[in-house]
């Protein structure tokens, strides 16, 4: 989990109050903080309820299905809400052709997701969004749910291989797509080379399975399946079913068709990282609640066009990636790089999970190694993308001043409102403490305030 630093102010222009049109939202976006994009406008809409939640931005789109451009305010924002407690109560919902499953819920937003409508200045739960038939709602469901159409095409062949009784209600089956080895579509009435299906035992668990295969990420809420994610590819020629992982490792012809149909594309260079993590992969995953490999591309830098969170037309100089291999539930840690406190989950290899990939020479750096190597534009991951928190910036004004030294002094003196470990509820305590440790000795004391003063004296 990454913690990011900036929240730009999103101004609400309530024209309705003046008898004009419906509420409009400023096009200014807090683009320096991708994890918390649109946090302010959503918190304003939810009011008091929002203070109990941890918010994460997931997706933004316009009513016509297009992605927002530049500083344009999108028509819809998809976010995730979490609370600082666990609950064993299971939520299972079918909305349209999609199945959702989670091990706990949050009051009104049972699935932890919300959709914010900028035109209405309103937050919808997924159930409300479906009832209201918001534009392109099925595209959103496809990202976060499992499509279940009860399409039994090729069920006889698949169940035959699995040894299942097709007449039993013990199982769930859904045909997804079919294709030929050369990538062509299947003519009507013809037998395909491959069929993609979702097949699992009709018994549920609180486990959530996530995995990255190739350039696609996958999610499944159900571990009772002969295949880890529940999806399989049936080969008519071999009369054999393959898991998505097996199909990818064997490079079945045009396996990308299946991956793209049931997964979410997470980037352009995931395959290179999969090779990088291969030595750390366990032969058998013993705890399906945690992925062996997670991956997402966050930021692309090109010296000619600058940085962007959208893939540039030309090959980028480097890509900032959040990637890790897990053998166990992740812990969390922080590291100071380039004067910024960067936090993340702690996977394998040991350390924070941010990497820098340079496509032109096919090289993977840790973020620290990329900084030490002085890669061109590497500071942009902090100043432009917004990764990390500026070391010592206790008042969050994006610079180091005497006020930051004073903040630490007042905190040590127990002044009300100046508790270092309660500076901002959206930032974990251990990250804030790391921000206050200006002399990097692992302790928060008066020496940190003095170190800031000395730092300012040198640059004045």
C-alpha positions as CSV (number, residue, x, y, z in Angstrom):
1,X,0.0,0.0,0.0
2,X,1.5,3.3,-1.0
3,X,0.9,6.5,0.9
4,X,1.0,9.6,-1.2
5,X,1.5,13.2,-0.2
6,X,-0.5,15.9,-1.9
7,X,-4.2,16.7,-2.0
8,X,-5.1,19.6,-4.3
9,X,-8.1,21.5,-3.4
10,X,-11.2,20.7,-5.5
11,X,-13.6,23.6,-5.4
12,X,-17.3,23.0,-5.4
13,X,-19.3,25.6,-7.3
14,X,-22.8,25.3,-6.1
15,X,-24.6,27.1,-8.8
16,X,-27.9,25.7,-7.8
17,X,-27.9,27.9,-4.7
18,X,-28.2,30.9,-7.1
19,X,-31.0,29.5,-9.1
20,X,-28.7,28.4,-12.0
21,X,-27.9,24.9,-13.1
22,X,-27.1,21.8,-11.1
23,X,-23.9,21.6,-9.0
24,X,-20.7,21.7,-11.0
25,X,-17.2,20.6,-9.8
26,X,-14.0,22.4,-10.6
27,X,-11.9,20.7,-13.2
28,X,-8.9,20.9,-10.9
29,X,-7.8,17.4,-9.9
30,X,-5.3,16.4,-7.2
31,X,-3.2,14.7,-9.8
32,X,-0.1,14.5,-7.6
33,X,-1.8,12.0,-5.4
34,X,-3.2,9.2,-7.6
35,X,-4.3,7.0,-4.6
36,X,-6.5,9.9,-3.2
37,X,-7.7,11.5,-6.4
38,X,-11.0,13.4,-5.8
39,X,-10.8,12.7,-2.1
40,X,-11.9,16.2,-1.1
41,X,-15.0,16.3,-3.3
42,X,-16.1,12.8,-2.1
43,X,-15.5,13.7,1.5
44,X,-17.6,16.9,1.0
45,X,-20.4,14.8,-0.4
46,X,-20.4,12.1,2.3
47,X,-20.0,14.6,5.1
48,X,-19.6,13.3,8.6
49,X,-19.7,9.7,7.4
50,X,-16.4,10.1,5.6
51,X,-14.3,10.7,8.7
52,X,-14.5,7.0,9.6
53,X,-13.3,5.8,6.2
54,X,-10.0,5.2,4.5
55,X,-10.5,6.2,0.9
56,X,-8.7,4.9,-2.3
57,X,-9.3,6.1,-5.8
58,X,-9.8,3.2,-8.3
59,X,-11.1,4.5,-11.6
60,X,-12.5,7.6,-13.4
61,X,-14.6,7.7,-16.7
62,X,-17.0,9.8,-18.6
63,X,-20.7,9.0,-19.3
64,X,-19.8,8.0,-22.9
65,X,-17.1,5.6,-21.6
66,X,-14.1,7.7,-22.5
67,X,-11.3,8.4,-20.1
68,X,-11.0,12.0,-18.7
69,X,-8.3,14.1,-20.4
70,X,-5.9,16.4,-18.7
71,X,-7.5,18.5,-15.9
72,X,-11.0,17.6,-17.1
73,X,-13.3,16.6,-14.2
74,X,-14.7,13.1,-15.1
75,X,-18.4,12.4,-15.0
76,X,-17.9,9.4,-12.6
77,X,-15.3,8.4,-10.1
78,X,-15.1,4.9,-8.6
79,X,-13.6,4.7,-5.1
80,X,-13.1,2.2,-2.4
81,X,-13.8,2.7,1.3
82,X,-12.3,0.8,4.2
83,X,-12.7,1.0,7.9
84,X,-10.1,0.2,10.6
85,X,-11.7,-3.0,11.7
86,X,-12.5,-6.4,10.3
87,X,-15.8,-8.2,10.2
88,X,-16.5,-11.8,9.4
89,X,-19.9,-11.1,7.9
90,X,-20.0,-12.1,4.3
91,X,-21.7,-9.9,1.6
92,X,-22.7,-11.7,-1.6
93,X,-24.5,-9.8,-4.3
94,X,-25.6,-10.4,-7.9
95,X,-26.0,-7.2,-9.9
96,X,-27.0,-7.7,-13.5
97,X,-24.7,-10.4,-14.9
98,X,-22.1,-9.8,-12.2
99,X,-21.3,-11.5,-9.0
100,X,-19.7,-9.7,-6.0
101,X,-18.4,-11.2,-2.8
102,X,-16.6,-9.6,0.2
103,X,-15.9,-10.7,3.7
104,X,-17.2,-7.5,5.3
105,X,-19.2,-4.4,4.5
106,X,-19.4,-0.7,5.4
107,X,-22.9,0.5,6.4
108,X,-24.5,2.0,3.3
109,X,-21.7,0.9,0.9
110,X,-22.0,-2.9,1.3
111,X,-19.4,-3.7,-1.3
112,X,-16.9,-1.0,-0.1
113,X,-17.2,0.6,-3.5
114,X,-18.8,3.9,-4.4
115,X,-19.4,5.8,-7.6
116,X,-19.4,9.6,-7.4
117,X,-21.4,11.5,-10.0
118,X,-20.0,15.0,-10.6
119,X,-23.1,16.2,-12.4
120,X,-25.3,15.3,-9.5
121,X,-22.7,15.8,-6.7
122,X,-23.8,12.5,-5.3
123,X,-22.2,9.2,-4.2
124,X,-23.9,5.9,-5.3
125,X,-23.4,2.5,-3.9
126,X,-23.0,-0.2,-6.5
127,X,-26.6,-1.4,-5.9
128,X,-27.9,2.2,-6.3
129,X,-25.8,2.7,-9.4
130,X,-27.3,-0.4,-10.9
131,X,-30.9,0.5,-10.0
132,X,-30.3,4.0,-11.5
133,X,-28.6,2.4,-14.6
134,X,-25.8,4.9,-14.6
135,X,-24.1,5.1,-18.0
136,X,-21.5,2.4,-18.6
137,X,-22.2,0.8,-15.2
138,X,-21.5,-2.7,-16.6
139,X,-18.0,-1.6,-17.6
140,X,-17.4,-0.7,-13.9
141,X,-18.8,-4.0,-12.7
142,X,-16.6,-5.9,-15.2
143,X,-13.5,-4.4,-13.4
144,X,-14.6,-5.4,-9.9
145,X,-16.9,-8.3,-10.2
146,X,-17.2,-11.7,-11.8
147,X,-19.4,-12.1,-14.8
148,X,-21.9,-15.0,-14.4
149,X,-24.3,-15.4,-17.2
150,X,-25.3,-19.1,-16.6
151,X,-24.2,-19.8,-20.1
152,X,-23.6,-23.6,-20.2
153,X,-21.9,-23.8,-23.6
154,X,-19.3,-26.6,-23.6
155,X,-20.3,-27.5,-20.1
156,X,-20.3,-31.2,-21.1
157,X,-16.7,-31.1,-22.3
158,X,-15.4,-29.2,-19.3
159,X,-17.2,-31.2,-16.7
160,X,-16.1,-34.4,-18.4
161,X,-12.5,-33.4,-17.9
162,X,-13.1,-32.2,-14.3
163,X,-15.1,-35.3,-13.4
164,X,-18.1,-33.2,-12.4
165,X,-21.8,-34.1,-12.7
166,X,-23.4,-31.5,-14.9
167,X,-26.8,-32.2,-13.4
168,X,-25.6,-31.4,-9.9
169,X,-26.2,-27.9,-8.4
170,X,-23.0,-28.4,-6.4
171,X,-21.1,-26.4,-9.1
172,X,-21.1,-23.0,-10.8
173,X,-20.3,-22.8,-14.5
174,X,-20.2,-20.0,-16.9
175,X,-18.9,-20.1,-20.5
176,X,-17.1,-16.8,-21.3
177,X,-15.6,-17.0,-24.8
178,X,-14.1,-19.2,-27.4
179,X,-11.4,-18.7,-30.1
180,X,-9.1,-20.5,-32.5
181,X,-5.4,-21.1,-32.2
182,X,-4.7,-18.5,-34.9
183,X,-6.6,-15.9,-32.9
184,X,-9.6,-15.9,-35.3
185,X,-13.2,-15.9,-34.1
186,X,-15.2,-19.2,-34.3
187,X,-17.6,-19.6,-37.2
188,X,-21.2,-20.3,-36.2
189,X,-21.6,-24.0,-35.6
190,X,-17.9,-24.7,-35.8
191,X,-15.8,-26.3,-33.0
192,X,-13.3,-23.8,-31.5
193,X,-9.7,-24.7,-30.6
194,X,-10.1,-23.2,-27.1
195,X,-13.0,-22.3,-24.8
196,X,-12.7,-20.1,-21.7
197,X,-15.0,-20.7,-18.7
198,X,-15.5,-20.0,-15.1
199,X,-16.0,-23.3,-13.1
200,X,-16.0,-23.6,-9.4
201,X,-17.6,-25.5,-6.5
202,X,-20.7,-23.7,-5.1
203,X,-19.2,-23.2,-1.7
204,X,-17.8,-19.9,-0.5
205,X,-15.0,-18.7,1.7
206,X,-13.8,-15.3,3.0
207,X,-10.5,-15.7,1.0
208,X,-9.8,-13.2,-1.7
209,X,-7.5,-14.4,-4.4
210,X,-5.5,-11.9,-6.5
211,X,-2.8,-12.7,-9.1
212,X,-1.0,-11.0,-12.0
213,X,-0.5,-13.1,-15.1
214,X,1.3,-11.6,-18.1
215,X,0.1,-8.0,-18.3
216,X,-3.2,-8.7,-16.6
217,X,-4.5,-8.8,-13.0
218,X,-7.1,-11.2,-11.7
219,X,-9.4,-11.4,-8.7
220,X,-11.5,-14.3,-7.4
221,X,-13.5,-14.5,-4.2
222,X,-13.7,-18.3,-4.2
223,X,-11.0,-20.8,-3.4
224,X,-13.0,-24.0,-3.9
225,X,-12.1,-24.6,-7.5
226,X,-9.7,-27.0,-9.2
227,X,-8.0,-23.9,-10.5
228,X,-6.8,-21.1,-8.3
229,X,-8.8,-18.3,-9.9
230,X,-11.8,-20.3,-11.0
231,X,-11.1,-19.6,-14.7
232,X,-9.9,-22.2,-17.1
233,X,-9.1,-22.7,-20.7
234,X,-10.3,-25.9,-22.3
235,X,-8.4,-27.3,-25.3
236,X,-10.6,-29.3,-27.7
237,X,-7.5,-30.8,-29.4
238,X,-6.0,-32.1,-26.2
239,X,-9.3,-32.7,-24.3
240,X,-7.6,-30.9,-21.4
241,X,-8.3,-27.9,-19.2
242,X,-5.6,-25.5,-18.2
243,X,-5.6,-22.9,-15.5
244,X,-4.8,-19.4,-16.7
245,X,-1.4,-19.6,-15.1
246,X,-0.7,-22.9,-16.8
247,X,-1.9,-21.6,-20.1
248,X,0.3,-18.5,-19.8
249,X,3.4,-20.5,-18.7
250,X,2.9,-22.9,-21.7
251,X,2.2,-19.9,-24.0
252,X,-0.9,-21.6,-25.5
253,X,-1.5,-19.9,-28.9
254,X,-3.1,-16.5,-28.4
255,X,-3.6,-17.0,-24.7
256,X,-3.8,-13.2,-24.4
257,X,-7.3,-13.4,-25.8
258,X,-8.4,-15.3,-22.7
259,X,-6.4,-13.1,-20.3
260,X,-7.8,-9.9,-21.8
261,X,-11.4,-11.2,-21.6
262,X,-11.4,-12.0,-17.9
263,X,-8.6,-9.9,-16.5
264,X,-7.7,-6.2,-16.1
265,X,-4.7,-4.8,-18.0
266,X,-2.3,-3.4,-15.5
267,X,0.5,-2.3,-17.8
268,X,2.8,-2.9,-20.7
269,X,5.9,-4.4,-19.0
270,X,4.5,-6.8,-16.4
271,X,6.0,-9.8,-18.2
272,X,9.5,-8.5,-17.6
273,X,8.8,-8.2,-13.9
274,X,7.3,-11.7,-13.8
275,X,10.6,-13.0,-15.0
276,X,12.4,-10.9,-12.3
277,X,10.2,-12.3,-9.6
278,X,10.3,-15.9,-10.9
279,X,13.1,-17.0,-8.5
280,X,11.0,-16.0,-5.5
281,X,7.9,-17.9,-6.6
282,X,6.7,-20.9,-4.6
283,X,5.9,-24.0,-6.4
284,X,2.6,-24.2,-4.6
285,X,0.8,-21.3,-3.0
286,X,-0.2,-22.4,0.5
287,X,-2.2,-19.3,1.5
288,X,-4.6,-18.3,-1.3
289,X,-5.6,-15.1,0.5
290,X,-2.4,-13.4,-0.7
291,X,-1.0,-13.2,-4.2
292,X,2.4,-14.5,-5.1
293,X,2.9,-11.6,-7.4
294,X,1.3,-8.2,-7.6
295,X,2.0,-5.5,-10.2
296,X,0.9,-2.1,-11.5
297,X,2.5,0.6,-13.6
298,X,2.0,4.0,-12.0
299,X,4.0,6.6,-13.9
300,X,5.8,7.0,-17.2
301,X,8.6,9.5,-17.7
302,X,9.9,10.7,-21.1
303,X,12.5,13.5,-21.2
304,X,10.8,14.9,-24.3
305,X,7.3,15.0,-23.1
306,X,7.7,15.0,-19.3
307,X,5.9,12.7,-16.9
308,X,2.4,11.2,-17.1
309,X,0.3,8.5,-15.5
310,X,-0.9,7.7,-19.1
311,X,1.4,5.6,-21.4
312,X,3.1,8.0,-23.8
313,X,3.0,7.3,-27.5
314,X,6.8,6.9,-27.6
315,X,8.8,4.5,-25.4
316,X,9.3,6.1,-22.0
317,X,12.7,6.7,-20.5
318,X,11.5,4.9,-17.3
319,X,8.4,3.5,-15.7
320,X,7.6,3.7,-12.0
321,X,6.2,0.3,-10.9
322,X,4.6,-1.0,-7.7
323,X,5.4,-4.7,-7.8
324,X,6.1,-7.4,-5.2
325,X,6.2,-11.2,-4.7
326,X,4.6,-12.5,-1.5
327,X,5.2,-15.7,0.4
328,X,3.2,-14.5,3.4
329,X,0.8,-11.7,4.5
330,X,2.6,-8.4,3.7
331,X,4.1,-6.2,6.4
332,X,4.6,-2.5,5.9
333,X,7.7,-0.3,6.0
334,X,9.1,3.0,4.9
335,X,12.3,4.2,3.5
336,X,13.8,7.7,3.0
337,X,14.8,8.3,-0.7
338,X,15.8,11.6,-2.1
339,X,14.5,13.4,1.0
340,X,11.1,11.8,0.8
341,X,9.6,9.2,3.1
342,X,8.2,6.4,0.9
343,X,6.1,3.7,2.4
344,X,4.7,0.5,1.0
345,X,3.9,-3.1,1.7
346,X,7.0,-5.2,2.3
347,X,7.2,-8.2,0.0
348,X,10.0,-10.1,-1.7
349,X,12.7,-9.1,-2.4
350,X,12.9,-7.4,0.9
351,X,12.3,-3.6,0.9
352,X,9.6,-1.3,-0.3
353,X,7.8,-2.4,-3.4
354,X,8.5,0.4,-5.8
355,X,10.8,-0.2,-8.8
356,X,11.9,1.7,-11.9
357,X,12.1,-0.1,-15.2
358,X,14.0,1.4,-18.2
359,X,12.5,-0.2,-21.4
360,X,15.4,0.8,-23.7
361,X,18.0,-1.3,-21.9
362,X,15.5,-3.7,-20.2
363,X,16.8,-3.0,-16.7
364,X,15.0,-3.1,-13.4
365,X,16.1,-0.9,-10.5
366,X,14.9,-0.6,-7.0
367,X,13.6,2.9,-6.4
368,X,16.6,3.6,-4.2
369,X,19.1,2.2,-6.8
370,X,17.4,4.4,-9.5
371,X,17.9,7.5,-7.3
372,X,21.5,6.6,-6.5
373,X,22.2,6.0,-10.2
374,X,20.8,9.6,-10.8
375,X,18.5,8.5,-13.6
376,X,17.4,11.4,-15.7
377,X,14.1,12.8,-14.3
378,X,14.0,10.4,-11.4
379,X,13.0,13.1,-8.9
380,X,9.8,13.5,-10.9
381,X,8.4,10.4,-9.2
382,X,8.3,12.6,-6.0
383,X,7.7,16.2,-7.4
384,X,5.4,15.4,-10.3
385,X,3.8,12.0,-9.5
386,X,3.6,12.7,-5.8
387,X,5.2,9.6,-4.4
388,X,6.1,9.9,-0.7
389,X,6.1,12.6,1.9
390,X,8.8,15.3,2.2
391,X,11.0,14.4,5.1
392,X,10.4,16.9,8.0
393,X,7.4,18.6,6.4
394,X,5.3,18.4,9.5
395,X,2.8,21.2,8.5
396,X,2.3,19.7,5.0
397,X,3.1,22.8,3.0
398,X,5.4,20.9,0.7
399,X,8.6,22.7,1.9
400,X,10.9,22.7,5.0
401,X,10.6,25.8,7.1
402,X,11.2,26.8,10.7
403,X,7.5,26.0,11.3
404,X,8.3,22.3,10.9
405,X,11.0,22.5,13.7
406,X,8.5,24.3,15.9
407,X,5.9,21.6,15.2
408,X,8.3,18.9,16.5
409,X,9.2,21.1,19.5
410,X,5.6,21.6,20.4
411,X,4.8,17.9,20.0
412,X,7.6,17.0,22.4
413,X,6.2,19.6,24.8
414,X,2.7,17.9,24.5
415,X,1.0,21.0,23.0
416,X,-2.5,20.2,22.1
417,X,-2.9,19.6,18.4
418,X,0.7,19.0,17.8
419,X,0.9,15.2,18.3
420,X,3.4,13.8,15.8
421,X,1.7,10.4,15.7
422,X,-1.8,12.0,15.1
423,X,-0.8,14.6,12.5
424,X,-3.1,13.4,9.8
425,X,-5.5,10.4,10.2
426,X,-5.1,9.6,6.5
427,X,-1.3,9.0,7.0
428,X,-0.3,5.9,9.0
429,X,1.4,6.7,12.4
430,X,4.6,5.0,11.5
431,X,5.0,7.1,8.3
432,X,4.4,10.4,10.2
433,X,7.0,9.3,12.8
434,X,9.4,8.7,9.9
435,X,8.7,12.2,8.6
436,X,9.6,13.7,11.9
437,X,12.9,11.7,12.3
438,X,14.8,14.4,10.3
439,X,18.3,13.2,11.5
440,X,17.4,9.6,10.7
441,X,18.5,8.1,14.0
442,X,15.3,6.2,14.5
443,X,14.1,8.4,17.4
444,X,11.9,11.5,17.6
445,X,13.6,14.1,20.0
446,X,14.8,17.7,20.1
447,X,17.7,16.7,17.9
448,X,15.3,16.5,14.9
449,X,14.1,20.1,15.4
450,X,17.7,21.2,15.7
451,X,18.6,19.3,12.5
452,X,15.9,21.1,10.6
453,X,17.2,24.4,11.9
454,X,20.8,23.5,10.9
455,X,19.5,22.5,7.5
456,X,17.7,25.8,7.0
457,X,20.8,27.7,8.1
458,X,22.9,26.0,5.4
459,X,20.5,26.8,2.6
460,X,19.7,30.4,3.7
